Amino acid sequence: MIDADFAQERDDDFEELAVESENDEVLSALQKEAVLELEQITKALHLLDCGKYGKCLDCGKPIEPDRLRVLPYTTLCKRCAT
Ligand SMILES: [Zn+2]
């Protein structure tokens, strides 16, 4: 009887641990995304400073306005981004 209780407790602990590490993964993925987005925004602000904002860094053509509306900090036009 004591053994069964012990096993049950361990199972619960294990499940909790699994959920916790899952949350950590989601959190670190979100953090990575936020850092990446921040880097892109910083880059876009720099381009704005040098008057290059809105131009594709790859081909030098203007980035489509509808693309800039969705991704204001993008540095590539539709063609170069795909
Ligand atoms: Zn381009």
PDB file of the backbone (N, CA, C, O) and the ligand in Angstrom, with CONECT records:
HET     ZN  A 101       1
ATOM      1  N   MET A   1       0.829  -1.203   0.000  1.00  0.00           N
ATOM      2  CA  MET A   1       0.000   0.000   0.000  1.00  0.00           C
ATOM      3  C   MET A   1       0.870   1.263   0.000  1.00  0.00           C
ATOM      4  O   MET A   1       0.621   2.218  -0.735  1.00  0.00           O
ATOM      5  N   ILE A   2       1.873   1.229   0.830  1.00  0.00           N
ATOM      6  CA  ILE A   2       2.779   2.377   0.897  1.00  0.00           C
ATOM      7  C   ILE A   2       3.530   2.533  -0.436  1.00  0.00           C
ATOM      8  O   ILE A   2       3.737   3.645  -0.921  1.00  0.00           O
ATOM      9  N   ASP A   3       3.922   1.416  -1.000  1.00  0.00           N
ATOM     10  CA  ASP A   3       4.642   1.437  -2.274  1.00  0.00           C
ATOM     11  C   ASP A   3       3.803   2.092  -3.368  1.00  0.00           C
ATOM     12  O   ASP A   3       4.307   2.888  -4.160  1.00  0.00           O
ATOM     13  N   ALA A   4       2.504   1.743  -3.401  1.00  0.00           N
ATOM     14  CA  ALA A   4       1.612   2.271  -4.441  1.00  0.00           C
ATOM     15  C   ALA A   4       1.495   3.791  -4.312  1.00  0.00           C
ATOM     16  O   ALA A   4       1.552   4.518  -5.304  1.00  0.00           O
ATOM     17  N   ASP A   5       1.330   4.251  -3.080  1.00  0.00           N
ATOM     18  CA  ASP A   5       1.232   5.693  -2.846  1.00  0.00           C
ATOM     19  C   ASP A   5       2.490   6.409  -3.321  1.00  0.00           C
ATOM     20  O   ASP A   5       2.445   7.477  -3.931  1.00  0.00           O
ATOM     21  N   PHE A   6       3.592   5.781  -3.017  1.00  0.00           N
ATOM     22  CA  PHE A   6       4.875   6.363  -3.378  1.00  0.00           C
ATOM     23  C   PHE A   6       4.995   6.504  -4.899  1.00  0.00           C
ATOM     24  O   PHE A   6       5.431   7.532  -5.417  1.00  0.00           O
ATOM     25  N   ALA A   7       4.592   5.436  -5.596  1.00  0.00           N
ATOM     26  CA  ALA A   7       4.670   5.441  -7.058  1.00  0.00           C
ATOM     27  C   ALA A   7       3.758   6.534  -7.631  1.00  0.00           C
ATOM     28  O   ALA A   7       4.124   7.236  -8.574  1.00  0.00           O
ATOM     29  N   GLN A   8       2.573   6.661  -7.046  1.00  0.00           N
ATOM     30  CA  GLN A   8       1.611   7.662  -7.514  1.00  0.00           C
ATOM     31  C   GLN A   8       2.193   9.074  -7.370  1.00  0.00           C
ATOM     32  O   GLN A   8       2.083   9.910  -8.266  1.00  0.00           O
ATOM     33  N   GLU A   9       2.802   9.300  -6.235  1.00  0.00           N
ATOM     34  CA  GLU A   9       3.374  10.610  -5.973  1.00  0.00           C
ATOM     35  C   GLU A   9       4.473  10.952  -6.988  1.00  0.00           C
ATOM     36  O   GLU A   9       4.558  12.068  -7.499  1.00  0.00           O
ATOM     37  N   ARG A  10       5.288   9.965  -7.250  1.00  0.00           N
ATOM     38  CA  ARG A  10       6.381  10.184  -8.199  1.00  0.00           C
ATOM     39  C   ARG A  10       5.845  10.518  -9.588  1.00  0.00           C
ATOM     40  O   ARG A  10       6.402  11.353 -10.300  1.00  0.00           O
ATOM     41  N   ASP A  11       4.735   9.839  -9.966  1.00  0.00           N
ATOM     42  CA  ASP A  11       4.130  10.104 -11.273  1.00  0.00           C
ATOM     43  C   ASP A  11       3.689  11.562 -11.368  1.00  0.00           C
ATOM     44  O   ASP A  11       3.935  12.240 -12.366  1.00  0.00           O
ATOM     45  N   ASP A  12       3.030  12.026 -10.305  1.00  0.00           N
ATOM     46  CA  ASP A  12       2.544  13.406 -10.298  1.00  0.00           C
ATOM     47  C   ASP A  12       3.696  14.383 -10.440  1.00  0.00           C
ATOM     48  O   ASP A  12       3.629  15.350 -11.200  1.00  0.00           O
ATOM     49  N   ASP A  13       4.751  14.108  -9.693  1.00  0.00           N
ATOM     50  CA  ASP A  13       5.919  14.980  -9.756  1.00  0.00           C
ATOM     51  C   ASP A  13       6.485  15.037 -11.166  1.00  0.00           C
ATOM     52  O   ASP A  13       6.857  16.095 -11.673  1.00  0.00           O
ATOM     53  N   PHE A  14       6.536  13.878 -11.770  1.00  0.00           N
ATOM     54  CA  PHE A  14       7.131  13.802 -13.097  1.00  0.00           C
ATOM     55  C   PHE A  14       6.307  14.607 -14.100  1.00  0.00           C
ATOM     56  O   PHE A  14       6.851  15.345 -14.921  1.00  0.00           O
ATOM     57  N   GLU A  15       4.965  14.449 -14.017  1.00  0.00           N
ATOM     58  CA  GLU A  15       4.092  15.180 -14.933  1.00  0.00           C
ATOM     59  C   GLU A  15       4.261  16.691 -14.760  1.00  0.00           C
ATOM     60  O   GLU A  15       4.335  17.442 -15.732  1.00  0.00           O
ATOM     61  N   GLU A  16       4.317  17.106 -13.511  1.00  0.00           N
ATOM     62  CA  GLU A  16       4.470  18.532 -13.230  1.00  0.00           C
ATOM     63  C   GLU A  16       5.769  19.061 -13.829  1.00  0.00           C
ATOM     64  O   GLU A  16       5.820  20.149 -14.404  1.00  0.00           O
ATOM     65  N   LEU A  17       6.801  18.264 -13.677  1.00  0.00           N
ATOM     66  CA  LEU A  17       8.111  18.637 -14.193  1.00  0.00           C
ATOM     67  C   LEU A  17       8.066  18.774 -15.713  1.00  0.00           C
ATOM     68  O   LEU A  17       8.658  19.689 -16.286  1.00  0.00           O
ATOM     69  N   ALA A  18       7.354  17.847 -16.354  1.00  0.00           N
ATOM     70  CA  ALA A  18       7.254  17.873 -17.812  1.00  0.00           C
ATOM     71  C   ALA A  18       6.534  19.138 -18.267  1.00  0.00           C
ATOM     72  O   ALA A  18       6.952  19.771 -19.236  1.00  0.00           O
ATOM     73  N   VAL A  19       5.462  19.511 -17.580  1.00  0.00           N
ATOM     74  CA  VAL A  19       4.706  20.711 -17.933  1.00  0.00           C
ATOM     75  C   VAL A  19       5.578  21.947 -17.731  1.00  0.00           C
ATOM     76  O   VAL A  19       5.572  22.869 -18.547  1.00  0.00           O
ATOM     77  N   GLU A  20       6.323  21.950 -16.635  1.00  0.00           N
ATOM     78  CA  GLU A  20       7.182  23.104 -16.359  1.00  0.00           C
ATOM     79  C   GLU A  20       8.235  23.306 -17.437  1.00  0.00           C
ATOM     80  O   GLU A  20       8.477  24.431 -17.875  1.00  0.00           O
ATOM     81  N   SER A  21       8.854  22.224 -17.859  1.00  0.00           N
ATOM     82  CA  SER A  21       9.907  22.387 -18.869  1.00  0.00           C
ATOM     83  C   SER A  21       9.295  22.767 -20.211  1.00  0.00           C
ATOM     84  O   SER A  21       9.945  23.424 -21.023  1.00  0.00           O
ATOM     85  N   GLU A  22       8.041  22.357 -20.454  1.00  0.00           N
ATOM     86  CA  GLU A  22       7.347  22.762 -21.673  1.00  0.00           C
ATOM     87  C   GLU A  22       7.137  24.282 -21.667  1.00  0.00           C
ATOM     88  O   GLU A  22       7.344  24.955 -22.677  1.00  0.00           O
ATOM     89  N   ASN A  23       6.724  24.803 -20.514  1.00  0.00           N
ATOM     90  CA  ASN A  23       6.533  26.248 -20.388  1.00  0.00           C
ATOM     91  C   ASN A  23       7.838  27.002 -20.615  1.00  0.00           C
ATOM     92  O   ASN A  23       7.861  28.057 -21.248  1.00  0.00           O
ATOM     93  N   ASP A  24       8.916  26.444 -20.088  1.00  0.00           N
ATOM     94  CA  ASP A  24      10.226  27.064 -20.272  1.00  0.00           C
ATOM     95  C   ASP A  24      10.584  27.158 -21.743  1.00  0.00           C
ATOM     96  O   ASP A  24      11.130  28.160 -22.205  1.00  0.00           O
ATOM     97  N   GLU A  25      10.264  26.086 -22.478  1.00  0.00           N
ATOM     98  CA  GLU A  25      10.579  26.079 -23.902  1.00  0.00           C
ATOM     99  C   GLU A  25       9.795  27.163 -24.632  1.00  0.00           C
ATOM    100  O   GLU A  25      10.339  27.882 -25.469  1.00  0.00           O
ATOM    101  N   VAL A  26       8.512  27.268 -24.303  1.00  0.00           N
ATOM    102  CA  VAL A  26       7.667  28.282 -24.934  1.00  0.00           C
ATOM    103  C   VAL A  26       8.195  29.665 -24.599  1.00  0.00           C
ATOM    104  O   VAL A  26       8.262  30.547 -25.455  1.00  0.00           O
ATOM    105  N   LEU A  27       8.568  29.836 -23.341  1.00  0.00           N
ATOM    106  CA  LEU A  27       9.059  31.132 -22.886  1.00  0.00           C
ATOM    107  C   LEU A  27      10.352  31.503 -23.602  1.00  0.00           C
ATOM    108  O   LEU A  27      10.507  32.640 -24.048  1.00  0.00           O
ATOM    109  N   SER A  28      11.271  30.567 -23.714  1.00  0.00           N
ATOM    110  CA  SER A  28      12.544  30.901 -24.350  1.00  0.00           C
ATOM    111  C   SER A  28      12.347  31.110 -25.845  1.00  0.00           C
ATOM    112  O   SER A  28      13.079  31.890 -26.455  1.00  0.00           O
ATOM    113  N   ALA A  29      11.376  30.430 -26.450  1.00  0.00           N
ATOM    114  CA  ALA A  29      11.079  30.665 -27.860  1.00  0.00           C
ATOM    115  C   ALA A  29      10.526  32.074 -28.041  1.00  0.00           C
ATOM    116  O   ALA A  29      10.884  32.776 -28.986  1.00  0.00           O
ATOM    117  N   LEU A  30       9.650  32.478 -27.126  1.00  0.00           N
ATOM    118  CA  LEU A  30       9.075  33.824 -27.189  1.00  0.00           C
ATOM    119  C   LEU A  30      10.155  34.872 -26.979  1.00  0.00           C
ATOM    120  O   LEU A  30      10.169  35.910 -27.641  1.00  0.00           O
ATOM    121  N   GLN A  31      11.060  34.589 -26.049  1.00  0.00           N
ATOM    122  CA  GLN A  31      12.149  35.532 -25.780  1.00  0.00           C
ATOM    123  C   GLN A  31      13.033  35.690 -26.996  1.00  0.00           C
ATOM    124  O   GLN A  31      13.427  36.802 -27.347  1.00  0.00           O
ATOM    125  N   LYS A  32      13.346  34.575 -27.642  1.00  0.00           N
ATOM    126  CA  LYS A  32      14.173  34.613 -28.827  1.00  0.00           C
ATOM    127  C   LYS A  32      13.508  35.461 -29.903  1.00  0.00           C
ATOM    128  O   LYS A  32      14.151  36.278 -30.563  1.00  0.00           O
ATOM    129  N   GLU A  33      12.205  35.248 -30.064  1.00  0.00           N
ATOM    130  CA  GLU A  33      11.453  35.989 -31.063  1.00  0.00           C
ATOM    131  C   GLU A  33      11.470  37.483 -30.759  1.00  0.00           C
ATOM    132  O   GLU A  33      11.631  38.311 -31.655  1.00  0.00           O
ATOM    133  N   ALA A  34      11.303  37.813 -29.481  1.00  0.00           N
ATOM    134  CA  ALA A  34      11.277  39.223 -29.086  1.00  0.00           C
ATOM    135  C   ALA A  34      12.631  39.876 -29.329  1.00  0.00           C
ATOM    136  O   ALA A  34      12.704  41.009 -29.803  1.00  0.00           O
ATOM    137  N   VAL A  35      13.698  39.161 -29.006  1.00  0.00           N
ATOM    138  CA  VAL A  35      15.044  39.694 -29.222  1.00  0.00           C
ATOM    139  C   VAL A  35      15.291  39.918 -30.706  1.00  0.00           C
ATOM    140  O   VAL A  35      15.851  40.937 -31.110  1.00  0.00           O
ATOM    141  N   LEU A  36      14.868  38.954 -31.509  1.00  0.00           N
ATOM    142  CA  LEU A  36      15.038  39.057 -32.954  1.00  0.00           C
ATOM    143  C   LEU A  36      14.272  40.259 -33.496  1.00  0.00           C
ATOM    144  O   LEU A  36      14.774  41.007 -34.335  1.00  0.00           O
ATOM    145  N   GLU A  37      13.046  40.430 -33.001  1.00  0.00           N
ATOM    146  CA  GLU A  37      12.205  41.528 -33.464  1.00  0.00           C
ATOM    147  C   GLU A  37      12.833  42.865 -33.075  1.00  0.00           C
ATOM    148  O   GLU A  37      12.824  43.822 -33.849  1.00  0.00           O
ATOM    149  N   LEU A  38      13.371  42.908 -31.877  1.00  0.00           N
ATOM    150  CA  LEU A  38      14.010  44.127 -31.389  1.00  0.00           C
ATOM    151  C   LEU A  38      15.221  44.474 -32.238  1.00  0.00           C
ATOM    152  O   LEU A  38      15.456  45.641 -32.552  1.00  0.00           O
ATOM    153  N   GLU A  39      15.986  43.456 -32.609  1.00  0.00           N
ATOM    154  CA  GLU A  39      17.147  43.676 -33.470  1.00  0.00           C
ATOM    155  C   GLU A  39      16.717  44.267 -34.804  1.00  0.00           C
ATOM    156  O   GLU A  39      17.356  45.181 -35.327  1.00  0.00           O
ATOM    157  N   GLN A  40      15.617  43.732 -35.354  1.00  0.00           N
ATOM    158  CA  GLN A  40      15.132  44.217 -36.644  1.00  0.00           C
ATOM    159  C   GLN A  40      14.640  45.648 -36.540  1.00  0.00           C
ATOM    160  O   GLN A  40      14.855  46.454 -37.445  1.00  0.00           O
ATOM    161  N   ILE A  41      13.976  45.963 -35.428  1.00  0.00           N
ATOM    162  CA  ILE A  41      13.481  47.323 -35.224  1.00  0.00           C
ATOM    163  C   ILE A  41      14.659  48.291 -35.106  1.00  0.00           C
ATOM    164  O   ILE A  41      14.647  49.375 -35.689  1.00  0.00           O
ATOM    165  N   THR A  42      15.683  47.882 -34.337  1.00  0.00           N
ATOM    166  CA  THR A  42      16.876  48.713 -34.189  1.00  0.00           C
ATOM    167  C   THR A  42      17.519  48.972 -35.543  1.00  0.00           C
ATOM    168  O   THR A  42      17.937  50.091 -35.843  1.00  0.00           O
ATOM    169  N   LYS A  43      17.593  47.916 -36.360  1.00  0.00           N
ATOM    170  CA  LYS A  43      18.165  48.040 -37.688  1.00  0.00           C
ATOM    171  C   LYS A  43      17.332  49.008 -38.537  1.00  0.00           C
ATOM    172  O   LYS A  43      17.873  49.861 -39.241  1.00  0.00           O
ATOM    173  N   ALA A  44      16.022  48.860 -38.456  1.00  0.00           N
ATOM    174  CA  ALA A  44      15.128  49.726 -39.238  1.00  0.00           C
ATOM    175  C   ALA A  44      15.274  51.180 -38.810  1.00  0.00           C
ATOM    176  O   ALA A  44      15.265  52.082 -39.648  1.00  0.00           O
ATOM    177  N   LEU A  45      15.408  51.406 -37.501  1.00  0.00           N
ATOM    178  CA  LEU A  45      15.581  52.777 -36.998  1.00  0.00           C
ATOM    179  C   LEU A  45      16.891  53.366 -37.504  1.00  0.00           C
ATOM    180  O   LEU A  45      16.964  54.552 -37.826  1.00  0.00           O
ATOM    181  N   HIS A  46      17.913  52.542 -37.572  1.00  0.00           N
ATOM    182  CA  HIS A  46      19.204  52.983 -38.089  1.00  0.00           C
ATOM    183  C   HIS A  46      19.063  53.379 -39.558  1.00  0.00           C
ATOM    184  O   HIS A  46      19.587  54.407 -39.986  1.00  0.00           O
ATOM    185  N   LEU A  47      18.345  52.549 -40.326  1.00  0.00           N
ATOM    186  CA  LEU A  47      18.125  52.840 -41.746  1.00  0.00           C
ATOM    187  C   LEU A  47      17.347  54.135 -41.903  1.00  0.00           C
ATOM    188  O   LEU A  47      17.602  54.921 -42.815  1.00  0.00           O
ATOM    189  N   LEU A  48      16.400  54.347 -41.009  1.00  0.00           N
ATOM    190  CA  LEU A  48      15.601  55.571 -41.027  1.00  0.00           C
ATOM    191  C   LEU A  48      16.511  56.786 -40.846  1.00  0.00           C
ATOM    192  O   LEU A  48      16.335  57.821 -41.489  1.00  0.00           O
ATOM    193  N   ASP A  49      17.489  56.628 -39.949  1.00  0.00           N
ATOM    194  CA  ASP A  49      18.460  57.688 -39.677  1.00  0.00           C
ATOM    195  C   ASP A  49      19.275  58.033 -40.923  1.00  0.00           C
ATOM    196  O   ASP A  49      19.513  59.207 -41.205  1.00  0.00           O
ATOM    197  N   CYS A  50      19.702  57.011 -41.669  1.00  0.00           N
ATOM    198  CA  CYS A  50      20.526  57.285 -42.853  1.00  0.00           C
ATOM    199  C   CYS A  50      19.670  57.467 -44.099  1.00  0.00           C
ATOM    200  O   CYS A  50      20.201  57.523 -45.209  1.00  0.00           O
ATOM    201  N   GLY A  51      18.380  57.557 -43.935  1.00  0.00           N
ATOM    202  CA  GLY A  51      17.516  57.815 -45.081  1.00  0.00           C
ATOM    203  C   GLY A  51      17.374  56.632 -46.021  1.00  0.00           C
ATOM    204  O   GLY A  51      16.993  56.796 -47.180  1.00  0.00           O
ATOM    205  N   LYS A  52      17.682  55.438 -45.524  1.00  0.00           N
ATOM    206  CA  LYS A  52      17.581  54.256 -46.384  1.00  0.00           C
ATOM    207  C   LYS A  52      16.365  53.408 -46.040  1.00  0.00           C
ATOM    208  O   LYS A  52      16.156  52.341 -46.619  1.00  0.00           O
ATOM    209  N   TYR A  53      15.575  53.881 -45.107  1.00  0.00           N
ATOM    210  CA  TYR A  53      14.436  53.085 -44.672  1.00  0.00           C
ATOM    211  C   TYR A  53      13.439  52.905 -45.812  1.00  0.00           C
ATOM    212  O   TYR A  53      13.176  53.835 -46.575  1.00  0.00           O
ATOM    213  N   GLY A  54      12.886  51.695 -45.918  1.00  0.00           N
ATOM    214  CA  GLY A  54      11.890  51.425 -46.949  1.00  0.00           C
ATOM    215  C   GLY A  54      12.502  50.901 -48.230  1.00  0.00           C
ATOM    216  O   GLY A  54      11.793  50.594 -49.188  1.00  0.00           O
ATOM    217  N   LYS A  55      13.844  50.797 -48.245  1.00  0.00           N
ATOM    218  CA  LYS A  55      14.493  50.250 -49.428  1.00  0.00           C
ATOM    219  C   LYS A  55      15.037  48.873 -49.107  1.00  0.00           C
ATOM    220  O   LYS A  55      15.547  48.633 -48.013  1.00  0.00           O
ATOM    221  N   CYS A  56      14.928  47.980 -50.060  1.00  0.00           N
ATOM    222  CA  CYS A  56      15.405  46.619 -49.880  1.00  0.00           C
ATOM    223  C   CYS A  56      16.925  46.617 -49.779  1.00  0.00           C
ATOM    224  O   CYS A  56      17.607  47.204 -50.620  1.00  0.00           O
ATOM    225  N   LEU A  57      17.456  45.959 -48.752  1.00  0.00           N
ATOM    226  CA  LEU A  57      18.902  45.915 -48.567  1.00  0.00           C
ATOM    227  C   LEU A  57      19.567  45.010 -49.597  1.00  0.00           C
ATOM    228  O   LEU A  57      20.774  45.094 -49.826  1.00  0.00           O
ATOM    229  N   ASP A  58      18.780  44.157 -50.205  1.00  0.00           N
ATOM    230  CA  ASP A  58      19.333  43.193 -51.151  1.00  0.00           C
ATOM    231  C   ASP A  58      19.397  43.766 -52.560  1.00  0.00           C
ATOM    232  O   ASP A  58      20.454  43.744 -53.190  1.00  0.00           O
ATOM    233  N   CYS A  59      18.263  44.285 -53.066  1.00  0.00           N
ATOM    234  CA  CYS A  59      18.234  44.745 -54.450  1.00  0.00           C
ATOM    235  C   CYS A  59      18.136  46.265 -54.549  1.00  0.00           C
ATOM    236  O   CYS A  59      18.237  46.814 -55.646  1.00  0.00           O
ATOM    237  N   GLY A  60      17.941  46.954 -53.424  1.00  0.00           N
ATOM    238  CA  GLY A  60      17.921  48.408 -53.430  1.00  0.00           C
ATOM    239  C   GLY A  60      16.633  49.033 -53.925  1.00  0.00           C
ATOM    240  O   GLY A  60      16.510  50.257 -53.969  1.00  0.00           O
ATOM    241  N   LYS A  61      15.668  48.199 -54.298  1.00  0.00           N
ATOM    242  CA  LYS A  61      14.388  48.719 -54.753  1.00  0.00           C
ATOM    243  C   LYS A  61      13.502  49.046 -53.549  1.00  0.00           C
ATOM    244  O   LYS A  61      13.688  48.489 -52.467  1.00  0.00           O
ATOM    245  N   PRO A  62      12.535  49.954 -53.744  1.00  0.00           N
ATOM    246  CA  PRO A  62      11.650  50.271 -52.627  1.00  0.00           C
ATOM    247  C   PRO A  62      10.837  49.052 -52.193  1.00  0.00           C
ATOM    248  O   PRO A  62      10.372  48.270 -53.022  1.00  0.00           O
ATOM    249  N   ILE A  63      10.681  48.910 -50.899  1.00  0.00           N
ATOM    250  CA  ILE A  63       9.874  47.806 -50.367  1.00  0.00           C
ATOM    251  C   ILE A  63       8.398  48.152 -50.544  1.00  0.00           C
ATOM    252  O   ILE A  63       7.992  49.292 -50.318  1.00  0.00           O
ATOM    253  N   GLU A  64       7.615  47.188 -50.940  1.00  0.00           N
ATOM    254  CA  GLU A  64       6.195  47.396 -51.181  1.00  0.00           C
ATOM    255  C   GLU A  64       5.516  47.996 -49.955  1.00  0.00           C
ATOM    256  O   GLU A  64       5.708  47.507 -48.842  1.00  0.00           O
ATOM    257  N   PRO A  65       4.716  49.064 -50.149  1.00  0.00           N
ATOM    258  CA  PRO A  65       4.070  49.726 -48.997  1.00  0.00           C
ATOM    259  C   PRO A  65       3.177  48.776 -48.188  1.00  0.00           C
ATOM    260  O   PRO A  65       3.101  48.899 -46.966  1.00  0.00           O
ATOM    261  N   ASP A  66       2.504  47.838 -48.853  1.00  0.00           N
ATOM    262  CA  ASP A  66       1.639  46.929 -48.090  1.00  0.00           C
ATOM    263  C   ASP A  66       2.471  45.981 -47.237  1.00  0.00           C
ATOM    264  O   ASP A  66       2.015  45.520 -46.191  1.00  0.00           O
ATOM    265  N   ARG A  67       3.704  45.686 -47.688  1.00  0.00           N
ATOM    266  CA  ARG A  67       4.601  44.849 -46.881  1.00  0.00           C
ATOM    267  C   ARG A  67       5.102  45.634 -45.673  1.00  0.00           C
ATOM    268  O   ARG A  67       5.207  45.091 -44.574  1.00  0.00           O
ATOM    269  N   LEU A  68       5.406  46.894 -45.877  1.00  0.00           N
ATOM    270  CA  LEU A  68       5.885  47.734 -44.775  1.00  0.00           C
ATOM    271  C   LEU A  68       4.797  47.951 -43.721  1.00  0.00           C
ATOM    272  O   LEU A  68       5.085  48.127 -42.537  1.00  0.00           O
ATOM    273  N   ARG A  69       3.541  47.936 -44.177  1.00  0.00           N
ATOM    274  CA  ARG A  69       2.446  48.109 -43.223  1.00  0.00           C
ATOM    275  C   ARG A  69       2.372  46.918 -42.287  1.00  0.00           C
ATOM    276  O   ARG A  69       2.126  47.075 -41.091  1.00  0.00           O
ATOM    277  N   VAL A  70       2.588  45.711 -42.835  1.00  0.00           N
ATOM    278  CA  VAL A  70       2.513  44.488 -42.020  1.00  0.00           C
ATOM    279  C   VAL A  70       3.795  44.295 -41.219  1.00  0.00           C
ATOM    280  O   VAL A  70       3.749  43.909 -40.051  1.00  0.00           O
ATOM    281  N   LEU A  71       4.946  44.564 -41.850  1.00  0.00           N
ATOM    282  CA  LEU A  71       6.251  44.380 -41.202  1.00  0.00           C
ATOM    283  C   LEU A  71       7.035  45.678 -41.305  1.00  0.00           C
ATOM    284  O   LEU A  71       7.906  45.795 -42.167  1.00  0.00           O
ATOM    285  N   PRO A  72       6.756  46.647 -40.460  1.00  0.00           N
ATOM    286  CA  PRO A  72       7.378  47.983 -40.591  1.00  0.00           C
ATOM    287  C   PRO A  72       8.896  47.945 -40.494  1.00  0.00           C
ATOM    288  O   PRO A  72       9.572  48.867 -40.951  1.00  0.00           O
ATOM    289  N   TYR A  73       9.435  46.885 -39.902  1.00  0.00           N
ATOM    290  CA  TYR A  73      10.883  46.849 -39.685  1.00  0.00           C
ATOM    291  C   TYR A  73      11.583  45.917 -40.665  1.00  0.00           C
ATOM    292  O   TYR A  73      12.748  45.569 -40.467  1.00  0.00           O
ATOM    293  N   THR A  74      10.882  45.512 -41.717  1.00  0.00           N
ATOM    294  CA  THR A  74      11.514  44.603 -42.660  1.00  0.00           C
ATOM    295  C   THR A  74      12.573  45.338 -43.475  1.00  0.00           C
ATOM    296  O   THR A  74      12.444  46.533 -43.744  1.00  0.00           O
ATOM    297  N   THR A  75      13.612  44.620 -43.863  1.00  0.00           N
ATOM    298  CA  THR A  75      14.690  45.234 -44.634  1.00  0.00           C
ATOM    299  C   THR A  75      14.803  44.603 -46.024  1.00  0.00           C
ATOM    300  O   THR A  75      15.721  44.906 -46.786  1.00  0.00           O
ATOM    301  N   LEU A  76      13.856  43.723 -46.334  1.00  0.00           N
ATOM    302  CA  LEU A  76      13.887  43.070 -47.642  1.00  0.00           C
ATOM    303  C   LEU A  76      12.543  43.218 -48.335  1.00  0.00           C
ATOM    304  O   LEU A  76      11.500  43.186 -47.683  1.00  0.00           O
ATOM    305  N   CYS A  77      12.561  43.381 -49.657  1.00  0.00           N
ATOM    306  CA  CYS A  77      11.310  43.435 -50.407  1.00  0.00           C
ATOM    307  C   CYS A  77      10.746  42.010 -50.503  1.00  0.00           C
ATOM    308  O   CYS A  77      11.398  41.032 -50.140  1.00  0.00           O
ATOM    309  N   LYS A  78       9.512  41.937 -51.003  1.00  0.00           N
ATOM    310  CA  LYS A  78       8.822  40.655 -51.071  1.00  0.00           C
ATOM    311  C   LYS A  78       9.636  39.634 -51.852  1.00  0.00           C
ATOM    312  O   LYS A  78       9.748  38.474 -51.456  1.00  0.00           O
ATOM    313  N   ARG A  79      10.207  40.085 -52.977  1.00  0.00           N
ATOM    314  CA  ARG A  79      10.895  39.165 -53.862  1.00  0.00           C
ATOM    315  C   ARG A  79      12.152  38.623 -53.187  1.00  0.00           C
ATOM    316  O   ARG A  79      12.442  37.431 -53.288  1.00  0.00           O
ATOM    317  N   CYS A  80      12.897  39.482 -52.505  1.00  0.00           N
ATOM    318  CA  CYS A  80      14.145  39.041 -51.880  1.00  0.00           C
ATOM    319  C   CYS A  80      13.902  38.269 -50.590  1.00  0.00           C
ATOM    320  O   CYS A  80      14.740  37.468 -50.176  1.00  0.00           O
ATOM    321  N   ALA A  81      12.766  38.506 -49.957  1.00  0.00           N
ATOM    322  CA  ALA A  81      12.485  37.828 -48.691  1.00  0.00           C
ATOM    323  C   ALA A  81      12.050  36.391 -48.925  1.00  0.00           C
ATOM    324  O   ALA A  81      12.133  35.564 -48.017  1.00  0.00           O
ATOM    325  N   THR A  82      11.588  36.085 -50.126  1.00  0.00           N
ATOM    326  CA  THR A  82      11.111  34.709 -50.376  1.00  0.00           C
ATOM    327  C   THR A  82      12.130  33.888 -51.144  1.00  0.00           C
ATOM    328  O   THR A  82      11.886  32.716 -51.434  1.00  0.00           O
TER     329      THR A  82
HETATM  330 ZN    ZN A 101      14.734  43.191 -52.882  1.00  0.00          ZN2+
END
